Amino acid sequence: MGRRILNDALRTIVNAEKRGFASAQLQPVSNVMASFLNIMKHRGYIKDFQVYDPHRVGRITVELQGRIKDCRALMYRQDVKAQDIEQYRLGALPTHQWGYVVITTPNGVLDHEEAIRQNVGGQVLGYFY
């Protein structure tokens, strides 16, 4: 188990979106994955998700909305300072209008807007748009 768990889960979501499925099953479960999905839900990219049996292998069922074009997890967690978050976002995302960069900070897992608002830096987990 490594960082590839999050990347595999996000690729499963993107593939299910492209095929027009209403939901996707993600296995195994991690707390970082649940935090990432919570940000996606809060920003309106997925409808809802349920975590089943998180203490064992477990699974997550994600209800899709059809808004996700791409989402990726970085295999290397890149450090980013609070003042450099906006410049990183401009380089990582294809447009200025939509999309979010997800960052793990001392205050928890946040998207780039919350991290700028709280003036904290951290490590970039991934992005979605």
Summary of the structure (lengths in Angstrom):
residues: 129
radius of gyration: 14.1
end to end distance: 26.1
largest distance: 40.0
contacts: 381
relative contact order: 0.19
helix: 36%
strand: 34%
